[in-house]
Amino acid sequence: MLMIDIQELLISPCEENETMGGDLGEVYRRLATAVDQIEKKVPFSRHERFGFLTFCLSNLGTAIRASVHIKVPKLSAQRAKLEEVAARYELQVRGTRGEHTDAEGGVYDISNKRRLGITEFQAVKILSDGITEIIKLEKSL
């Protein structure tokens, strides 16, 4: 069995800073290309029904946790509204530094909750749609 720290291997090359435009589609393309190249050398365990088999059950399925750091200072003051929109899109709201942390300066880590029963593309699309709605709400306040 080969263990790879996939976070270190894939996260950095696939991150995109807001100063670079924050293009989710481009980030997804880079990730897909990297995963394809790795899988040519090291096949991933995949179940026909359950998707990618991982050591973390919350990642069963696509195994992709697509996330965006977004600054929403107005919604930060009205967290319930932020959580309401996130729930509609099955998104998880985390603090700036991840799970169990607070938002710093109104910056949240927003990611897809659902991984089972959807494709990687659908996970990123759902995140994109939810982020678009969050931005609209922030601008309306």
N, CA, C and O atoms as CSV, one atom per row, in Angstrom:
chain,resi,resn,atom,element,x,y,z
A,1,MET,N,N,0.851,-1.172,0.000
A,1,MET,CA,C,0.000,0.000,0.000
A,1,MET,C,C,0.899,1.239,0.000
A,1,MET,O,O,1.876,1.304,0.746
A,2,LEU,N,N,0.568,2.199,-0.826
A,2,LEU,CA,C,1.320,3.445,-0.923
A,2,LEU,C,C,0.483,4.565,-0.336
A,2,LEU,O,O,-0.668,4.754,-0.728
A,3,MET,N,N,1.053,5.308,0.598
A,3,MET,CA,C,0.363,6.438,1.198
A,3,MET,C,C,0.979,7.722,0.647
A,3,MET,O,O,2.194,7.914,0.709
A,4,ILE,N,N,0.139,8.590,0.113
A,4,ILE,CA,C,0.590,9.869,-0.415
A,4,ILE,C,C,-0.144,10.968,0.331
A,4,ILE,O,O,-1.361,10.898,0.503
A,5,ASP,N,N,0.584,11.979,0.773
A,5,ASP,CA,C,-0.058,13.132,1.388
A,5,ASP,C,C,-0.637,13.971,0.261
A,5,ASP,O,O,-0.016,14.924,-0.209
A,6,ILE,N,N,-1.824,13.604,-0.159
A,6,ILE,CA,C,-2.462,14.210,-1.329
A,6,ILE,C,C,-2.727,15.694,-1.114
A,6,ILE,O,O,-2.734,16.465,-2.074
A,7,GLN,N,N,-2.946,16.105,0.137
A,7,GLN,CA,C,-3.163,17.525,0.396
A,7,GLN,C,C,-1.939,18.333,-0.004
A,7,GLN,O,O,-2.054,19.333,-0.713
A,8,GLU,N,N,-0.781,17.906,0.446
A,8,GLU,CA,C,0.441,18.632,0.116
A,8,GLU,C,C,0.729,18.549,-1.382
A,8,GLU,O,O,1.217,19.508,-1.981
A,9,LEU,N,N,0.425,17.409,-1.975
A,9,LEU,CA,C,0.739,17.189,-3.375
A,9,LEU,C,C,-0.146,17.993,-4.315
A,9,LEU,O,O,0.333,18.505,-5.327
A,10,LEU,N,N,-1.433,18.111,-3.994
A,10,LEU,CA,C,-2.367,18.730,-4.927
A,10,LEU,C,C,-2.872,20.104,-4.544
A,10,LEU,O,O,-3.198,20.899,-5.426
A,11,ILE,N,N,-2.947,20.409,-3.277
A,11,ILE,CA,C,-3.566,21.676,-2.885
A,11,ILE,C,C,-2.771,22.871,-3.387
A,11,ILE,O,O,-3.336,23.757,-4.028
A,12,SER,N,N,-1.488,22.913,-3.116
A,12,SER,CA,C,-0.696,24.080,-3.503
A,12,SER,C,C,-0.738,24.371,-4.999
A,12,SER,O,O,-0.967,25.519,-5.378
A,13,PRO,N,N,-0.522,23.367,-5.876
A,13,PRO,CA,C,-0.568,23.681,-7.308
A,13,PRO,C,C,-1.958,24.081,-7.795
A,13,PRO,O,O,-2.090,24.673,-8.866
A,14,CYS,N,N,-2.983,23.766,-7.029
A,14,CYS,CA,C,-4.338,24.034,-7.486
A,14,CYS,C,C,-4.958,25.260,-6.835
A,14,CYS,O,O,-6.051,25.671,-7.224
A,15,GLU,N,N,-4.290,25.852,-5.858
A,15,GLU,CA,C,-4.816,27.055,-5.231
A,15,GLU,C,C,-4.745,28.225,-6.189
A,15,GLU,O,O,-3.883,28.279,-7.066
A,16,GLU,N,N,-5.652,29.152,-6.010
A,16,GLU,CA,C,-5.625,30.356,-6.823
A,16,GLU,C,C,-5.994,31.532,-5.951
A,16,GLU,O,O,-7.013,31.504,-5.261
A,17,ASN,N,N,-5.197,32.536,-5.977
A,17,ASN,CA,C,-5.387,33.731,-5.180
A,17,ASN,C,C,-6.386,34.653,-5.861
A,17,ASN,O,O,-6.470,34.695,-7.088
A,18,GLU,N,N,-7.146,35.393,-5.053
A,18,GLU,CA,C,-8.133,36.313,-5.624
A,18,GLU,C,C,-7.492,37.343,-6.547
A,18,GLU,O,O,-8.152,37.871,-7.443
A,19,THR,N,N,-6.222,37.627,-6.335
A,19,THR,CA,C,-5.553,38.583,-7.222
A,19,THR,C,C,-5.317,37.976,-8.596
A,19,THR,O,O,-4.996,38.684,-9.550
A,20,MET,N,N,-5.477,36.653,-8.692
A,20,MET,CA,C,-5.311,35.967,-9.972
A,20,MET,C,C,-6.656,35.800,-10.670
A,20,MET,O,O,-6.728,35.211,-11.748
A,21,GLY,N,N,-7.695,36.303,-10.076
A,21,GLY,CA,C,-9.008,36.226,-10.703
A,21,GLY,C,C,-9.947,35.220,-10.074
A,21,GLY,O,O,-11.153,35.265,-10.319
A,22,GLY,N,N,-9.424,34.320,-9.276
A,22,GLY,CA,C,-10.296,33.364,-8.603
A,22,GLY,C,C,-11.132,32.524,-9.551
A,22,GLY,O,O,-12.331,32.360,-9.324
A,23,ASP,N,N,-10.539,31.992,-10.601
A,23,ASP,CA,C,-11.250,31.235,-11.630
A,23,ASP,C,C,-11.396,29.775,-11.195
A,23,ASP,O,O,-10.458,28.990,-11.333
A,24,LEU,N,N,-12.583,29.405,-10.666
A,24,LEU,CA,C,-12.809,28.038,-10.198
A,24,LEU,C,C,-12.636,27.016,-11.311
A,24,LEU,O,O,-12.124,25.921,-11.080
A,25,GLY,N,N,-13.061,27.370,-12.508
A,25,GLY,CA,C,-12.930,26.457,-13.640
A,25,GLY,C,C,-11.475,26.120,-13.924
A,25,GLY,O,O,-11.139,24.964,-14.184
A,26,GLU,N,N,-10.612,27.131,-13.874
A,26,GLU,CA,C,-9.188,26.913,-14.118
A,26,GLU,C,C,-8.563,26.083,-13.010
A,26,GLU,O,O,-7.739,25.209,-13.280
A,27,VAL,N,N,-8.942,26.346,-11.770
A,27,VAL,CA,C,-8.437,25.560,-10.641
A,27,VAL,C,C,-8.855,24.105,-10.808
A,27,VAL,O,O,-8.049,23.199,-10.599
A,28,TYR,N,N,-10.105,23.877,-11.182
A,28,TYR,CA,C,-10.609,22.511,-11.383
A,28,TYR,C,C,-9.836,21.810,-12.506
A,28,TYR,O,O,-9.479,20.640,-12.372
A,29,ARG,N,N,-9.577,22.514,-13.604
A,29,ARG,CA,C,-8.828,21.916,-14.722
A,29,ARG,C,C,-7.417,21.511,-14.279
A,29,ARG,O,O,-6.932,20.442,-14.649
A,30,ARG,N,N,-6.762,22.364,-13.490
A,30,ARG,CA,C,-5.422,22.018,-13.005
A,30,ARG,C,C,-5.473,20.791,-12.101
A,30,ARG,O,O,-4.620,19.909,-12.196
A,31,LEU,N,N,-6.470,20.737,-11.227
A,31,LEU,CA,C,-6.615,19.592,-10.334
A,31,LEU,C,C,-6.862,18.315,-11.133
A,31,LEU,O,O,-6.213,17.297,-10.891
A,32,ALA,N,N,-7.794,18.363,-12.085
A,32,ALA,CA,C,-8.120,17.183,-12.885
A,32,ALA,C,C,-6.892,16.688,-13.651
A,32,ALA,O,O,-6.659,15.483,-13.741
A,33,THR,N,N,-6.118,17.608,-14.197
A,33,THR,CA,C,-4.905,17.240,-14.925
A,33,THR,C,C,-3.905,16.565,-13.993
A,33,THR,O,O,-3.319,15.541,-14.345
A,34,ALA,N,N,-3.709,17.134,-12.808
A,34,ALA,CA,C,-2.772,16.559,-11.840
A,34,ALA,C,C,-3.221,15.164,-11.411
A,34,ALA,O,O,-2.406,14.243,-11.350
A,35,VAL,N,N,-4.497,15.004,-11.117
A,35,VAL,CA,C,-5.026,13.707,-10.691
A,35,VAL,C,C,-4.867,12.678,-11.806
A,35,VAL,O,O,-4.471,11.541,-11.547
A,36,ASP,N,N,-5.170,13.064,-13.037
A,36,ASP,CA,C,-5.010,12.147,-14.173
A,36,ASP,C,C,-3.565,11.672,-14.305
A,36,ASP,O,O,-3.315,10.492,-14.551
A,37,GLN,N,N,-2.620,12.588,-14.143
A,37,GLN,CA,C,-1.196,12.238,-14.260
A,37,GLN,C,C,-0.773,11.278,-13.142
A,37,GLN,O,O,-0.037,10.321,-13.383
A,38,ILE,N,N,-1.240,11.542,-11.931
A,38,ILE,CA,C,-0.897,10.659,-10.807
A,38,ILE,C,C,-1.498,9.285,-11.023
A,38,ILE,O,O,-0.834,8.272,-10.804
A,39,GLU,N,N,-2.758,9.244,-11.455
A,39,GLU,CA,C,-3.444,7.959,-11.605
A,39,GLU,C,C,-2.837,7.100,-12.712
A,39,GLU,O,O,-3.006,5.881,-12.703
A,40,LYS,N,N,-2.147,7.702,-13.644
A,40,LYS,CA,C,-1.452,6.913,-14.666
A,40,LYS,C,C,-0.356,6.055,-14.035
A,40,LYS,O,O,-0.037,4.978,-14.537
A,41,LYS,N,N,0.212,6.534,-12.943
A,41,LYS,CA,C,1.294,5.825,-12.250
A,41,LYS,C,C,0.802,5.016,-11.058
A,41,LYS,O,O,1.300,3.924,-10.787
A,42,VAL,N,N,-0.187,5.569,-10.344
A,42,VAL,CA,C,-0.695,4.942,-9.121
A,42,VAL,C,C,-2.221,4.929,-9.188
A,42,VAL,O,O,-2.852,5.951,-8.918
A,43,PRO,N,N,-2.825,3.797,-9.542
A,43,PRO,CA,C,-4.297,3.760,-9.643
A,43,PRO,C,C,-4.962,4.009,-8.279
A,43,PRO,O,O,-4.503,3.517,-7.248
A,44,PHE,N,N,-6.040,4.776,-8.304
A,44,PHE,CA,C,-6.798,5.040,-7.085
A,44,PHE,C,C,-7.831,3.942,-6.871
A,44,PHE,O,O,-8.341,3.362,-7.830
A,45,SER,N,N,-8.135,3.664,-5.612
A,45,SER,CA,C,-9.185,2.691,-5.291
A,45,SER,C,C,-10.532,3.353,-5.499
A,45,SER,O,O,-10.832,4.386,-4.900
A,46,ARG,N,N,-11.323,2.760,-6.337
A,46,ARG,CA,C,-12.634,3.337,-6.652
A,46,ARG,C,C,-13.675,2.227,-6.698
A,46,ARG,O,O,-13.476,1.196,-7.339
A,47,HIS,N,N,-14.785,2.456,-6.008
A,47,HIS,CA,C,-15.901,1.522,-5.980
A,47,HIS,C,C,-16.955,2.017,-6.959
A,47,HIS,O,O,-17.238,3.214,-7.018
A,48,GLU,N,N,-17.529,1.112,-7.717
A,48,GLU,CA,C,-18.527,1.477,-8.728
A,48,GLU,C,C,-19.666,2.313,-8.157
A,48,GLU,O,O,-20.118,3.259,-8.802
A,49,ARG,N,N,-20.128,1.984,-6.973
A,49,ARG,CA,C,-21.276,2.679,-6.369
A,49,ARG,C,C,-20.872,3.833,-5.452
A,49,ARG,O,O,-21.524,4.877,-5.443
A,50,PHE,N,N,-19.794,3.647,-4.678
A,50,PHE,CA,C,-19.435,4.616,-3.647
A,50,PHE,C,C,-18.368,5.619,-4.063
A,50,PHE,O,O,-18.103,6.570,-3.328
A,51,GLY,N,N,-17.766,5.433,-5.198
A,51,GLY,CA,C,-16.758,6.370,-5.666
A,51,GLY,C,C,-15.394,6.057,-5.098
A,51,GLY,O,O,-15.072,4.898,-4.837
A,52,PHE,N,N,-14.590,7.091,-4.906
A,52,PHE,CA,C,-13.233,6.899,-4.411
A,52,PHE,C,C,-13.260,6.433,-2.970
A,52,PHE,O,O,-13.993,6.978,-2.144
A,53,LEU,N,N,-12.462,5.429,-2.672
A,53,LEU,CA,C,-12.382,4.883,-1.329
A,53,LEU,C,C,-11.228,5.573,-0.611
A,53,LEU,O,O,-10.082,5.524,-1.058
A,54,THR,N,N,-11.549,6.213,0.503
A,54,THR,CA,C,-10.556,6.978,1.251
A,54,THR,C,C,-10.564,6.544,2.703
A,54,THR,O,O,-11.432,5.782,3.130
A,55,PHE,N,N,-9.606,7.025,3.448
A,55,PHE,CA,C,-9.549,6.712,4.876
A,55,PHE,C,C,-10.498,7.579,5.683
A,55,PHE,O,O,-10.742,7.300,6.857
A,56,CYS,N,N,-11.033,8.617,5.077
A,56,CYS,CA,C,-11.953,9.515,5.761
A,56,CYS,C,C,-13.340,9.321,5.155
A,56,CYS,O,O,-13.566,9.657,3.993
A,57,LEU,N,N,-14.257,8.787,5.933
A,57,LEU,CA,C,-15.588,8.487,5.403
A,57,LEU,C,C,-16.330,9.715,4.886
A,57,LEU,O,O,-17.177,9.594,4.001
A,58,SER,N,N,-16.025,10.893,5.425
A,58,SER,CA,C,-16.706,12.102,4.949
A,58,SER,C,C,-16.309,12.438,3.512
A,58,SER,O,O,-16.985,13.227,2.852
A,59,ASN,N,N,-15.225,11.849,3.026
A,59,ASN,CA,C,-14.782,12.092,1.663
A,59,ASN,C,C,-15.149,10.970,0.698
A,59,ASN,O,O,-14.738,10.992,-0.462
A,60,LEU,N,N,-15.913,10.000,1.163
A,60,LEU,CA,C,-16.339,8.912,0.294
A,60,LEU,C,C,-17.141,9.488,-0.863
A,60,LEU,O,O,-17.978,10.366,-0.655
A,61,GLY,N,N,-16.908,9.026,-2.037
A,61,GLY,CA,C,-17.600,9.537,-3.226
A,61,GLY,C,C,-16.592,10.199,-4.138
A,61,GLY,O,O,-15.645,9.553,-4.588
A,62,THR,N,N,-16.779,11.476,-4.417
A,62,THR,CA,C,-15.846,12.174,-5.294
A,62,THR,C,C,-14.516,12.408,-4.602
A,62,THR,O,O,-13.482,12.525,-5.260
A,63,ALA,N,N,-14.537,12.478,-3.274
A,63,ALA,CA,C,-13.369,12.770,-2.441
A,63,ALA,C,C,-12.882,14.206,-2.617
A,63,ALA,O,O,-11.825,14.562,-2.098
A,64,ILE,N,N,-13.631,15.033,-3.337
A,64,ILE,CA,C,-13.190,16.409,-3.554
A,64,ILE,C,C,-13.869,17.346,-2.556
A,64,ILE,O,O,-15.091,17.352,-2.407
A,65,ARG,N,N,-13.050,18.122,-1.892
A,65,ARG,CA,C,-13.559,19.203,-1.044
A,65,ARG,C,C,-13.107,20.492,-1.710
A,65,ARG,O,O,-11.985,20.956,-1.506
A,66,ALA,N,N,-13.991,21.055,-2.502
A,66,ALA,CA,C,-13.699,22.312,-3.183
A,66,ALA,C,C,-14.044,23.434,-2.225
A,66,ALA,O,O,-15.133,23.453,-1.650
A,67,SER,N,N,-13.117,24.375,-2.050
A,67,SER,CA,C,-13.399,25.452,-1.109
A,67,SER,C,C,-12.919,26.790,-1.639
A,67,SER,O,O,-12.025,26.879,-2.481
A,68,VAL,N,N,-13.551,27.825,-1.109
A,68,VAL,CA,C,-13.227,29.201,-1.475
A,68,VAL,C,C,-13.116,30.006,-0.193
A,68,VAL,O,O,-13.972,29.899,0.685
A,69,HIS,N,N,-12.072,30.808,-0.079
A,69,HIS,CA,C,-12.011,31.792,0.996
A,69,HIS,C,C,-12.641,33.058,0.446
A,69,HIS,O,O,-12.225,33.580,-0.588
A,70,ILE,N,N,-13.648,33.541,1.153
A,70,ILE,CA,C,-14.383,34.710,0.679
A,70,ILE,C,C,-14.570,35.692,1.824
A,70,ILE,O,O,-14.891,35.307,2.948
A,71,LYS,N,N,-14.365,36.959,1.517
A,71,LYS,CA,C,-14.527,38.007,2.524
A,71,LYS,C,C,-15.929,38.596,2.381
A,71,LYS,O,O,-16.259,39.212,1.368
A,72,VAL,N,N,-16.737,38.395,3.404
A,72,VAL,CA,C,-18.118,38.899,3.423
A,72,VAL,C,C,-18.384,39.581,4.766
A,72,VAL,O,O,-19.053,39.013,5.628
A,73,PRO,N,N,-17.864,40.794,4.944
A,73,PRO,CA,C,-17.976,41.465,6.244
A,73,PRO,C,C,-19.416,41.753,6.662
A,73,PRO,O,O,-19.738,41.683,7.848
A,74,LYS,N,N,-20.280,42.074,5.708
A,74,LYS,CA,C,-21.675,42.370,6.070
A,74,LYS,C,C,-22.386,41.097,6.513
A,74,LYS,O,O,-23.130,41.112,7.493
A,75,LEU,N,N,-22.164,40.005,5.803
A,75,LEU,CA,C,-22.779,38.733,6.197
A,75,LEU,C,C,-22.159,38.193,7.478
A,75,LEU,O,O,-22.799,37.434,8.206
A,76,SER,N,N,-20.933,38.574,7.753
A,76,SER,CA,C,-20.269,38.153,8.979
A,76,SER,C,C,-21.060,38.632,10.192
A,76,SER,O,O,-21.122,37.957,11.220
A,77,ALA,N,N,-21.656,39.801,10.052
A,77,ALA,CA,C,-22.477,40.359,11.133
A,77,ALA,C,C,-23.862,39.710,11.185
A,77,ALA,O,O,-24.594,39.873,12.161
A,78,GLN,N,N,-24.216,38.971,10.121
A,78,GLN,CA,C,-25.514,38.296,10.047
A,78,GLN,C,C,-25.284,36.832,9.651
A,78,GLN,O,O,-25.752,36.373,8.609
A,79,ARG,N,N,-24.572,36.135,10.487
A,79,ARG,CA,C,-24.132,34.757,10.194
A,79,ARG,C,C,-25.296,33.841,9.824
A,79,ARG,O,O,-25.128,32.945,8.996
A,80,ALA,N,N,-26.473,34.047,10.421
A,80,ALA,CA,C,-27.623,33.187,10.128
A,80,ALA,C,C,-27.999,33.248,8.642
A,80,ALA,O,O,-28.369,32.233,8.051
A,81,LYS,N,N,-27.903,34.435,8.045
A,81,LYS,CA,C,-28.200,34.571,6.609
A,81,LYS,C,C,-27.170,33.826,5.766
A,81,LYS,O,O,-27.515,33.183,4.774
A,82,LEU,N,N,-25.924,33.916,6.162
A,82,LEU,CA,C,-24.863,33.198,5.456
A,82,LEU,C,C,-25.101,31.696,5.535
A,82,LEU,O,O,-24.997,30.990,4.531
A,83,GLU,N,N,-25.419,31.214,6.727
A,83,GLU,CA,C,-25.683,29.783,6.925
A,83,GLU,C,C,-26.918,29.332,6.131
A,83,GLU,O,O,-26.957,28.207,5.633
A,84,GLU,N,N,-27.913,30.199,6.015
A,84,GLU,CA,C,-29.133,29.869,5.269
A,84,GLU,C,C,-28.823,29.634,3.785
A,84,GLU,O,O,-29.272,28.650,3.198
A,85,VAL,N,N,-28.059,30.537,3.196
A,85,VAL,CA,C,-27.679,30.375,1.789
A,85,VAL,C,C,-26.805,29.132,1.630
A,85,VAL,O,O,-26.995,28.351,0.698
A,86,ALA,N,N,-25.865,28.954,2.525
A,86,ALA,CA,C,-24.986,27.790,2.459
A,86,ALA,C,C,-25.791,26.493,2.518
A,86,ALA,O,O,-25.507,25.556,1.773
A,87,ALA,N,N,-26.782,26.433,3.389
A,87,ALA,CA,C,-27.609,25.228,3.519
A,87,ALA,C,C,-28.366,24.933,2.229
A,87,ALA,O,O,-28.510,23.773,1.845
A,88,ARG,N,N,-28.847,25.973,1.562
A,88,ARG,CA,C,-29.568,25.781,0.291
A,88,ARG,C,C,-28.713,25.094,-0.762
A,88,ARG,O,O,-29.219,24.338,-1.591
A,89,TYR,N,N,-27.422,25.362,-0.725
A,89,TYR,CA,C,-26.496,24.807,-1.719
A,89,TYR,C,C,-25.660,23.651,-1.156
A,89,TYR,O,O,-24.704,23.204,-1.790
A,90,GLU,N,N,-26.024,23.180,0.022
A,90,GLU,CA,C,-25.291,22.105,0.693
A,90,GLU,C,C,-23.805,22.441,0.830
A,90,GLU,O,O,-22.925,21.639,0.517
A,91,LEU,N,N,-23.566,23.662,1.313
A,91,LEU,CA,C,-22.202,24.129,1.540
A,91,LEU,C,C,-21.920,24.200,3.032
A,91,LEU,O,O,-22.833,24.365,3.841
A,92,GLN,N,N,-20.665,24.074,3.380
A,92,GLN,CA,C,-20.240,24.173,4.768
A,92,GLN,C,C,-19.493,25.485,4.964
A,92,GLN,O,O,-18.637,25.855,4.161
A,93,VAL,N,N,-19.829,26.173,6.033
A,93,VAL,CA,C,-19.166,27.432,6.377
A,93,VAL,C,C,-18.186,27.153,7.516
A,93,VAL,O,O,-18.568,26.690,8.592
A,94,ARG,N,N,-16.924,27.446,7.250
A,94,ARG,CA,C,-15.880,27.260,8.263
A,94,ARG,C,C,-15.191,28.593,8.500
A,94,ARG,O,O,-15.314,29.524,7.705
A,95,GLY,N,N,-14.467,28.667,9.602
A,95,GLY,CA,C,-13.679,29.863,9.872
A,95,GLY,C,C,-12.516,29.986,8.901
A,95,GLY,O,O,-12.275,29.087,8.096
A,96,THR,N,N,-11.815,31.070,8.973
A,96,THR,CA,C,-10.716,31.359,8.052
A,96,THR,C,C,-9.685,30.245,8.006
A,96,THR,O,O,-9.158,29.928,6.939
A,97,ARG,N,N,-9.399,29.661,9.135
A,97,ARG,CA,C,-8.352,28.627,9.196
A,97,ARG,C,C,-8.925,27.211,9.237
A,97,ARG,O,O,-8.250,26.275,9.664
A,98,GLY,N,N,-10.167,27.062,8.792
A,98,GLY,CA,C,-10.750,25.729,8.699
A,98,GLY,C,C,-11.742,25.413,9.797
A,98,GLY,O,O,-12.243,26.289,10.503
A,99,GLU,N,N,-12.002,24.126,9.908
A,99,GLU,CA,C,-12.986,23.626,10.849
A,99,GLU,C,C,-12.674,24.052,12.283
A,99,GLU,O,O,-11.521,24.036,12.715
A,100,HIS,N,N,-13.715,24.430,13.003
A,100,HIS,CA,C,-13.623,24.802,14.417
A,100,HIS,C,C,-12.793,26.066,14.667
A,100,HIS,O,O,-12.216,26.233,15.741
A,101,THR,N,N,-12.738,26.951,13.670
A,101,THR,CA,C,-12.066,28.233,13.867
A,101,THR,C,C,-13.043,29.353,13.554
A,101,THR,O,O,-14.066,29.131,12.905
A,102,ASP,N,N,-12.731,30.542,14.010
A,102,ASP,CA,C,-13.562,31.707,13.741
A,102,ASP,C,C,-13.131,32.378,12.445
A,102,ASP,O,O,-12.010,32.196,11.970
A,103,ALA,N,N,-14.049,33.155,11.890
A,103,ALA,CA,C,-13.709,33.963,10.722
A,103,ALA,C,C,-12.842,35.121,11.184
A,103,ALA,O,O,-13.107,35.727,12.222
A,104,GLU,N,N,-11.821,35.425,10.422
A,104,GLU,CA,C,-10.940,36.546,10.732
A,104,GLU,C,C,-11.183,37.635,9.700
A,104,GLU,O,O,-10.966,37.427,8.506
A,105,GLY,N,N,-11.630,38.786,10.158
A,105,GLY,CA,C,-11.877,39.896,9.241
A,105,GLY,C,C,-12.994,39.634,8.251
A,105,GLY,O,O,-12.992,40.184,7.150
A,106,GLY,N,N,-13.947,38.801,8.634
A,106,GLY,CA,C,-15.067,38.501,7.740
A,106,GLY,C,C,-14.729,37.516,6.641
A,106,GLY,O,O,-15.485,37.386,5.678
A,107,VAL,N,N,-13.595,36.810,6.764
A,107,VAL,CA,C,-13.172,35.832,5.746
A,107,VAL,C,C,-13.585,34.434,6.200
A,107,VAL,O,O,-13.218,33.981,7.284
A,108,TYR,N,N,-14.354,33.767,5.349
A,108,TYR,CA,C,-14.824,32.407,5.621
A,108,TYR,C,C,-14.277,31.437,4.595
A,108,TYR,O,O,-13.972,31.812,3.464
A,109,ASP,N,N,-14.158,30.190,5.003
A,109,ASP,CA,C,-13.808,29.078,4.120
A,109,ASP,C,C,-15.134,28.372,3.822
A,109,ASP,O,O,-15.726,27.753,4.706
A,110,ILE,N,N,-15.592,28.470,2.578
A,110,ILE,CA,C,-16.860,27.868,2.167
A,110,ILE,C,C,-16.535,26.671,1.273
A,110,ILE,O,O,-15.757,26.796,0.328
A,111,SER,N,N,-17.126,25.517,1.567
A,111,SER,CA,C,-16.838,24.314,0.779
A,111,SER,C,C,-18.095,23.465,0.597
A,111,SER,O,O,-19.103,23.652,1.278
A,112,ASN,N,N,-17.999,22.531,-0.338
A,112,ASN,CA,C,-19.100,21.601,-0.565
A,112,ASN,C,C,-19.172,20.585,0.571
A,112,ASN,O,O,-18.149,20.064,1.015
A,113,LYS,N,N,-20.395,20.309,1.036
A,113,LYS,CA,C,-20.591,19.274,2.052
A,113,LYS,C,C,-20.689,17.912,1.382
A,113,LYS,O,O,-20.129,16.924,1.857
A,114,ARG,N,N,-21.401,17.881,0.282
A,114,ARG,CA,C,-21.748,16.617,-0.366
A,114,ARG,C,C,-20.632,16.130,-1.288
A,114,ARG,O,O,-20.080,16.891,-2.082
A,115,ARG,N,N,-20.319,14.855,-1.161
A,115,ARG,CA,C,-19.333,14.234,-2.034
A,115,ARG,C,C,-19.872,12.949,-2.648
A,115,ARG,O,O,-19.434,12.538,-3.722
A,116,LEU,N,N,-20.812,12.323,-1.972
A,116,LEU,CA,C,-21.364,11.046,-2.419
A,116,LEU,C,C,-22.542,11.277,-3.356
A,116,LEU,O,O,-23.453,12.042,-3.039
A,117,GLY,N,N,-22.523,10.623,-4.496
A,117,GLY,CA,C,-23.652,10.696,-5.434
A,117,GLY,C,C,-23.568,11.830,-6.439
A,117,GLY,O,O,-24.518,12.068,-7.186
A,118,ILE,N,N,-22.446,12.531,-6.468
A,118,ILE,CA,C,-22.257,13.603,-7.450
A,118,ILE,C,C,-20.858,13.462,-8.059
A,118,ILE,O,O,-19.989,12.787,-7.508
A,119,THR,N,N,-20.668,14.109,-9.194
A,119,THR,CA,C,-19.346,14.093,-9.829
A,119,THR,C,C,-18.490,15.232,-9.266
A,119,THR,O,O,-18.987,16.121,-8.574
A,120,GLU,N,N,-17.226,15.184,-9.573
A,120,GLU,CA,C,-16.323,16.250,-9.149
A,120,GLU,C,C,-16.767,17.576,-9.757
A,120,GLU,O,O,-16.765,18.609,-9.088
A,121,PHE,N,N,-17.148,17.533,-11.036
A,121,PHE,CA,C,-17.606,18.746,-11.711
A,121,PHE,C,C,-18.838,19.312,-11.010
A,121,PHE,O,O,-18.921,20.519,-10.784
A,122,GLN,N,N,-19.794,18.450,-10.663
A,122,GLN,CA,C,-21.000,18.912,-9.972
A,122,GLN,C,C,-20.658,19.547,-8.627
A,122,GLN,O,O,-21.270,20.544,-8.243
A,123,ALA,N,N,-19.694,18.986,-7.909
A,123,ALA,CA,C,-19.295,19.547,-6.614
A,123,ALA,C,C,-18.771,20.972,-6.790
A,123,ALA,O,O,-19.115,21.867,-6.019
A,124,VAL,N,N,-17.939,21.172,-7.806
A,124,VAL,CA,C,-17.384,22.509,-8.058
A,124,VAL,C,C,-18.477,23.455,-8.555
A,124,VAL,O,O,-18.488,24.629,-8.186
A,125,LYS,N,N,-19.382,22.964,-9.376
A,125,LYS,CA,C,-20.482,23.784,-9.900
A,125,LYS,C,C,-21.405,24.237,-8.768
A,125,LYS,O,O,-21.804,25.401,-8.722
A,126,ILE,N,N,-21.739,23.341,-7.872
A,126,ILE,CA,C,-22.585,23.682,-6.724
A,126,ILE,C,C,-21.902,24.756,-5.878
A,126,ILE,O,O,-22.537,25.720,-5.451
A,127,LEU,N,N,-20.602,24.577,-5.640
A,127,LEU,CA,C,-19.846,25.580,-4.878
A,127,LEU,C,C,-19.900,26.923,-5.594
A,127,LEU,O,O,-20.157,27.951,-4.968
A,128,SER,N,N,-19.663,26.921,-6.882
A,128,SER,CA,C,-19.670,28.162,-7.665
A,128,SER,C,C,-21.035,28.852,-7.594
A,128,SER,O,O,-21.114,30.065,-7.400
A,129,ASP,N,N,-22.098,28.079,-7.753
A,129,ASP,CA,C,-23.453,28.657,-7.681
A,129,ASP,C,C,-23.726,29.243,-6.303
A,129,ASP,O,O,-24.295,30.329,-6.189
A,130,GLY,N,N,-23.325,28.534,-5.264
A,130,GLY,CA,C,-23.536,29.020,-3.905
A,130,GLY,C,C,-22.730,30.273,-3.606
A,130,GLY,O,O,-23.233,31.201,-2.972
A,131,ILE,N,N,-21.489,30.306,-4.055
A,131,ILE,CA,C,-20.637,31.485,-3.846
A,131,ILE,C,C,-21.221,32.687,-4.587
A,131,ILE,O,O,-21.217,33.803,-4.066
A,132,THR,N,N,-21.716,32.461,-5.790
A,132,THR,CA,C,-22.354,33.540,-6.561
A,132,THR,C,C,-23.532,34.113,-5.788
A,132,THR,O,O,-23.712,35.330,-5.747
A,133,GLU,N,N,-24.330,33.258,-5.179
A,133,GLU,CA,C,-25.483,33.700,-4.388
A,133,GLU,C,C,-25.028,34.451,-3.137
A,133,GLU,O,O,-25.631,35.459,-2.769
A,134,ILE,N,N,-23.982,33.974,-2.486
A,134,ILE,CA,C,-23.447,34.648,-1.294
A,134,ILE,C,C,-22.946,36.044,-1.658
A,134,ILE,O,O,-23.177,36.997,-0.914
A,135,ILE,N,N,-22.267,36.172,-2.785
A,135,ILE,CA,C,-21.772,37.476,-3.239
A,135,ILE,C,C,-22.937,38.422,-3.503
A,135,ILE,O,O,-22.878,39.593,-3.128
A,136,LYS,N,N,-23.997,37.928,-4.147
A,136,LYS,CA,C,-25.195,38.757,-4.403
A,136,LYS,C,C,-25.791,39.246,-3.098
A,136,LYS,O,O,-26.146,40.418,-2.975
A,137,LEU,N,N,-25.903,38.356,-2.121
A,137,LEU,CA,C,-26.475,38.719,-0.839
A,137,LEU,C,C,-25.602,39.745,-0.126
A,137,LEU,O,O,-26.116,40.715,0.430
A,138,GLU,N,N,-24.293,39.541,-0.136
A,138,GLU,CA,C,-23.369,40.501,0.494
A,138,GLU,C,C,-23.526,41.880,-0.122
A,138,GLU,O,O,-23.567,42.882,0.592
A,139,LYS,N,N,-23.613,41.935,-1.444
A,139,LYS,CA,C,-23.743,43.232,-2.136
A,139,LYS,C,C,-25.077,43.910,-1.846
A,139,LYS,O,O,-25.171,45.137,-1.880
A,140,SER,N,N,-26.115,43.112,-1.561
A,140,SER,CA,C,-27.442,43.677,-1.311
A,140,SER,C,C,-27.587,44.266,0.092
A,140,SER,O,O,-28.524,45.021,0.355
A,141,LEU,N,N,-26.675,43.928,0.982
A,141,LEU,CA,C,-26.780,44.396,2.378
A,141,LEU,C,C,-26.184,45.780,2.559
A,141,LEU,O,O,-26.192,46.315,3.668
